[in-house]
Amino acid sequence: MASTDSNSKFYSAFSLAAALGAAAVAKKGLNTSWRAATGKNPPANPADPDVSIAEAVLWAAVSGTLIGVARMLAARRAAHYYAKSTGHLPPQLQKDNQDADKAPAAQS
């Protein structure tokens, strides 16, 4: 049982670190892309009334989407690494019955 708890804690920490790292890299790339596309720095605070509503909405939509996707991809990669290392999905993901061995057969 201790081994499972240890693996679960390792996966949680590894997944969190991967997601945070991916978000930081995505934000840096997004900031650089925003400057190249607009010639301005991205809004530091989109809620600031000095930022146009169009710019604030565009920044929120693009940054939220890209950072969210980067975090999700990093978490999936961490789960793949865990499954490859241990032979099964992390306990947090098995709760959703997403284990490939338990998936229902495709119906024709």
N, C-alpha and C positions, 0 to 999 in steps of 0.2 A: 504494500500500500504506500509506503514511504517513497518508493521509486516513482509511482504514478504521480504523487503530489509534487515531487521534485521536478519531474518532467513537465507537469502542468505549469508550475511556477516559472520554469525555464522558458517554456513556450510563451507565456504571457509577457515576460520581460523582453524576450527576443522579438516578439511581434510588435510590442510597443516601441522598442528602439528602432526597428526597421520602419515603422510607420512615421515616427517623428523625423527620422533621417530623410525619408522620401519626401515628406512635407517641406522640410527645409530646402532640399535641392529643388523641388518644384517651385517654391516661392522665389528662390534666387533666379531661376530660369524665367519665371513669369515676369519678375521685375525688369530683367534685362530686355525681354521681348516687348514689354509695354513701352519702355523708353525708346526702343528702336522703331516701334510702330507709331507712337504718338509724338515723340520728341520731348516728352515731359516725364517727370517721375510719377510713379503710380500714386494715387491718393493715399496719404498717411491715415486719414480718417474719412471714409466715405460719407459719414454723417455730418461732416462740416458743411455748413451752408455755403461756404465759398467754393465748394466742389459742385459742378453742375450735376443735376439729377441724372442726366444721360451717362455721364462719366462714372458716377457713383454706382449706378445699376450695372453698367457694363463691367466695371472692376469687380463688383461683388459676384456677379454671375460667372465670369471667367475664372477668377481666382478660387472661388469656392468649388467650382467643378473640377478644375485641374488639380488642386491640392487634395480634394476628396478622392479622385481617381488614383492619384499617386499613393495615397495612404492605403487604399483598398488593394492595389496591386502589390504593395510591399507586404501587407498582411497575408495575402494569398501566397506569396512567395515563401514567407516564413512558415505557413502551414504546409506547403509542399515540402520544404526542407525537413520539417518535423516528421511528416509522414514517411519520407524517404529514409530518415534516420531510424525511426522506431517501428515502421511497418504498419502504422495506423494513424488516423487523424488525431489531432489534439483533443483532449477530453471536452474542451469548450465547443468544438465543432461537432462532436459525436452526438451531443444533446439534440441536435436538429435532424438526426438520422440521415446525415449526408455521407456516411461511410459508403464507399462504392460497393462493398460486399452486401450491404443491406438495401441498396437501391432497388425499387421495383423494376421488373423486366419491362422493356418497351413493348407496347401493344401495337399490333398492326391493324 
